Amino acid sequence: MMGLLAGGLASGFVLATLLNILIKLMTIVSLVFAPVFVAIGGLLF
């Protein structure tokens, strides 16, 4: 029973870490691409 609980906690921790990394990547990508989209929008409109 204890092993199962530890496994669940470990998988939850891994999932949380991956989610955290994904959010950071999304933030970086949006910061990098926001000026690009603004520039493209400025050219189009």
N, CA, C and O atoms as CSV, one atom per row, in Angstrom:
chain,resi,resn,atom,element,x,y,z
A,1,MET,N,N,0.829,-1.203,0.000
A,1,MET,CA,C,0.000,0.000,0.000
A,1,MET,C,C,0.867,1.259,0.000
A,1,MET,O,O,0.576,2.228,-0.700
A,2,MET,N,N,1.930,1.226,0.792
A,2,MET,CA,C,2.811,2.390,0.890
A,2,MET,C,C,3.514,2.654,-0.443
A,2,MET,O,O,3.696,3.802,-0.846
A,3,GLY,N,N,3.907,1.562,-1.124
A,3,GLY,CA,C,4.586,1.693,-2.412
A,3,GLY,C,C,3.686,2.330,-3.451
A,3,GLY,O,O,4.127,3.148,-4.258
A,4,LEU,N,N,2.410,1.944,-3.421
A,4,LEU,CA,C,1.423,2.491,-4.355
A,4,LEU,C,C,1.248,3.993,-4.134
A,4,LEU,O,O,1.177,4.774,-5.083
A,5,LEU,N,N,1.180,4.377,-2.861
A,5,LEU,CA,C,1.034,5.787,-2.502
A,5,LEU,C,C,2.250,6.591,-2.959
A,5,LEU,O,O,2.117,7.686,-3.507
A,6,ALA,N,N,3.437,6.029,-2.724
A,6,ALA,CA,C,4.685,6.685,-3.129
A,6,ALA,C,C,4.736,6.832,-4.649
A,6,ALA,O,O,5.156,7.864,-5.171
A,7,GLY,N,N,4.301,5.783,-5.351
A,7,GLY,CA,C,4.267,5.817,-6.812
A,7,GLY,C,C,3.331,6.898,-7.322
A,7,GLY,O,O,3.645,7.610,-8.276
A,8,GLY,N,N,2.169,7.014,-6.672
A,8,GLY,CA,C,1.195,8.037,-7.042
A,8,GLY,C,C,1.744,9.436,-6.814
A,8,GLY,O,O,1.567,10.326,-7.646
A,9,LEU,N,N,2.416,9.624,-5.672
A,9,LEU,CA,C,3.022,10.920,-5.360
A,9,LEU,C,C,4.124,11.256,-6.352
A,9,LEU,O,O,4.243,12.396,-6.800
A,10,ALA,N,N,4.934,10.249,-6.695
A,10,ALA,CA,C,6.042,10.450,-7.632
A,10,ALA,C,C,5.514,10.849,-9.008
A,10,ALA,O,O,6.020,11.787,-9.625
A,11,SER,N,N,4.486,10.129,-9.488
A,11,SER,CA,C,3.920,10.440,-10.801
A,11,SER,C,C,3.262,11.818,-10.793
A,11,SER,O,O,3.327,12.549,-11.782
A,12,GLY,N,N,2.630,12.167,-9.678
A,12,GLY,CA,C,2.025,13.489,-9.539
A,12,GLY,C,C,3.075,14.584,-9.565
A,12,GLY,O,O,2.877,15.638,-10.171
A,13,PHE,N,N,4.201,14.322,-8.897
A,13,PHE,CA,C,5.305,15.285,-8.861
A,13,PHE,C,C,5.891,15.478,-10.256
A,13,PHE,O,O,6.168,16.603,-10.673
A,14,VAL,N,N,6.077,14.363,-10.976
A,14,VAL,CA,C,6.608,14.413,-12.347
A,14,VAL,C,C,5.656,15.204,-13.242
A,14,VAL,O,O,6.090,16.036,-14.039
A,15,LEU,N,N,4.358,14.939,-13.105
A,15,LEU,CA,C,3.343,15.624,-13.899
A,15,LEU,C,C,3.353,17.129,-13.619
A,15,LEU,O,O,3.270,17.942,-14.540
A,16,ALA,N,N,3.455,17.488,-12.332
A,16,ALA,CA,C,3.493,18.893,-11.935
A,16,ALA,C,C,4.737,19.579,-12.495
A,16,ALA,O,O,4.674,20.723,-12.947
A,17,THR,N,N,5.867,18.872,-12.461
A,17,THR,CA,C,7.126,19.417,-12.976
A,17,THR,C,C,7.036,19.643,-14.484
A,17,THR,O,O,7.452,20.687,-14.987
A,18,LEU,N,N,6.490,18.658,-15.203
A,18,LEU,CA,C,6.322,18.788,-16.650
A,18,LEU,C,C,5.390,19.948,-16.987
A,18,LEU,O,O,5.638,20.705,-17.925
A,19,LEU,N,N,4.315,20.078,-16.210
A,19,LEU,CA,C,3.360,21.158,-16.421
A,19,LEU,C,C,4.020,22.518,-16.197
A,19,LEU,O,O,3.788,23.470,-16.942
A,20,ASN,N,N,4.849,22.585,-15.150
A,20,ASN,CA,C,5.578,23.812,-14.820
A,20,ASN,C,C,6.523,24.203,-15.957
A,20,ASN,O,O,6.587,25.369,-16.345
A,21,ILE,N,N,7.260,23.216,-16.488
A,21,ILE,CA,C,8.182,23.444,-17.608
A,21,ILE,C,C,7.404,23.919,-18.835
A,21,ILE,O,O,7.831,24.837,-19.536
A,22,LEU,N,N,6.253,23.282,-19.088
A,22,LEU,CA,C,5.421,23.626,-20.238
A,22,LEU,C,C,4.927,25.069,-20.143
A,22,LEU,O,O,4.930,25.800,-21.133
A,23,ILE,N,N,4.500,25.475,-18.937
A,23,ILE,CA,C,4.029,26.849,-18.720
A,23,ILE,C,C,5.156,27.850,-18.962
A,23,ILE,O,O,4.943,28.898,-19.572
A,24,LYS,N,N,6.373,27.518,-18.475
A,24,LYS,CA,C,7.533,28.392,-18.687
A,24,LYS,C,C,7.855,28.513,-20.175
A,24,LYS,O,O,8.136,29.606,-20.667
A,25,LEU,N,N,7.814,27.388,-20.889
A,25,LEU,CA,C,8.068,27.399,-22.333
A,25,LEU,C,C,7.037,28.257,-23.058
A,25,LEU,O,O,7.385,29.048,-23.935
A,26,MET,N,N,5.757,28.097,-22.684
A,26,MET,CA,C,4.685,28.874,-23.295
A,26,MET,C,C,4.904,30.373,-23.067
A,26,MET,O,O,4.701,31.184,-23.970
A,27,THR,N,N,5.319,30.726,-21.851
A,27,THR,CA,C,5.576,32.129,-21.510
A,27,THR,C,C,6.704,32.691,-22.359
A,27,THR,O,O,6.589,33.786,-22.909
A,28,ILE,N,N,7.811,31.926,-22.466
A,28,ILE,CA,C,8.966,32.348,-23.265
A,28,ILE,C,C,8.569,32.502,-24.730
A,28,ILE,O,O,8.899,33.500,-25.371
A,29,VAL,N,N,7.852,31.498,-25.253
A,29,VAL,CA,C,7.416,31.522,-26.653
A,29,VAL,C,C,6.518,32.727,-26.917
A,29,VAL,O,O,6.683,33.414,-27.925
A,30,SER,N,N,5.567,32.988,-26.016
A,30,SER,CA,C,4.660,34.123,-26.214
A,30,SER,C,C,5.413,35.451,-26.149
A,30,SER,O,O,5.102,36.380,-26.894
A,31,LEU,N,N,6.405,35.542,-25.254
A,31,LEU,CA,C,7.213,36.763,-25.154
A,31,LEU,C,C,8.047,36.973,-26.410
A,31,LEU,O,O,8.223,38.104,-26.863
A,32,VAL,N,N,8.561,35.882,-26.973
A,32,VAL,CA,C,9.395,35.963,-28.173
A,32,VAL,C,C,8.542,36.288,-29.401
A,32,VAL,O,O,8.925,37.115,-30.229
A,33,PHE,N,N,7.380,35.630,-29.513
A,33,PHE,CA,C,6.576,35.764,-30.723
A,33,PHE,C,C,5.609,36.937,-30.718
A,33,PHE,O,O,5.114,37.327,-31.776
A,34,ALA,N,N,5.326,37.513,-29.544
A,34,ALA,CA,C,4.409,38.658,-29.483
A,34,ALA,C,C,4.867,39.808,-30.391
A,34,ALA,O,O,4.055,40.315,-31.165
A,35,PRO,N,N,6.146,40.243,-30.325
A,35,PRO,CA,C,6.599,41.307,-31.235
A,35,PRO,C,C,6.499,40.913,-32.707
A,35,PRO,O,O,6.199,41.747,-33.561
A,36,VAL,N,N,6.751,39.638,-32.995
A,36,VAL,CA,C,6.662,39.135,-34.374
A,36,VAL,C,C,5.229,39.249,-34.877
A,36,VAL,O,O,4.989,39.720,-35.989
A,37,PHE,N,N,4.269,38.813,-34.046
A,37,PHE,CA,C,2.860,38.899,-34.432
A,37,PHE,C,C,2.414,40.356,-34.583
A,37,PHE,O,O,1.641,40.682,-35.484
A,38,VAL,N,N,2.899,41.221,-33.706
A,38,VAL,CA,C,2.576,42.653,-33.785
A,38,VAL,C,C,3.126,43.234,-35.087
A,38,VAL,O,O,2.450,44.015,-35.756
A,39,ALA,N,N,4.359,42.852,-35.444
A,39,ALA,CA,C,4.983,43.326,-36.680
A,39,ALA,C,C,4.209,42.834,-37.900
A,39,ALA,O,O,3.959,43.604,-38.828
A,40,ILE,N,N,3.830,41.556,-37.905
A,40,ILE,CA,C,3.057,40.983,-39.015
A,40,ILE,C,C,1.692,41.674,-39.099
A,40,ILE,O,O,1.225,42.031,-40.180
A,41,GLY,N,N,1.065,41.852,-37.929
A,41,GLY,CA,C,-0.227,42.541,-37.881
A,41,GLY,C,C,-0.117,43.968,-38.401
A,41,GLY,O,O,-1.009,44.445,-39.101
A,42,GLY,N,N,0.970,44.648,-38.062
A,42,GLY,CA,C,1.210,46.007,-38.532
A,42,GLY,C,C,1.380,46.063,-40.043
A,42,GLY,O,O,0.951,47.021,-40.687
A,43,LEU,N,N,2.012,45.027,-40.611
A,43,LEU,CA,C,2.207,44.961,-42.057
A,43,LEU,C,C,0.899,44.648,-42.782
A,43,LEU,O,O,0.630,45.179,-43.859
A,44,LEU,N,N,0.084,43.772,-42.171
A,44,LEU,CA,C,-1.154,43.341,-42.821
A,44,LEU,C,C,-2.260,44.384,-42.714
A,44,LEU,O,O,-3.003,44.608,-43.669
A,45,PHE,N,N,-2.367,45.026,-41.540
A,45,PHE,CA,C,-3.504,45.920,-41.316
A,45,PHE,C,C,-3.088,47.388,-41.338
A,45,PHE,O,O,-3.928,48.271,-41.164
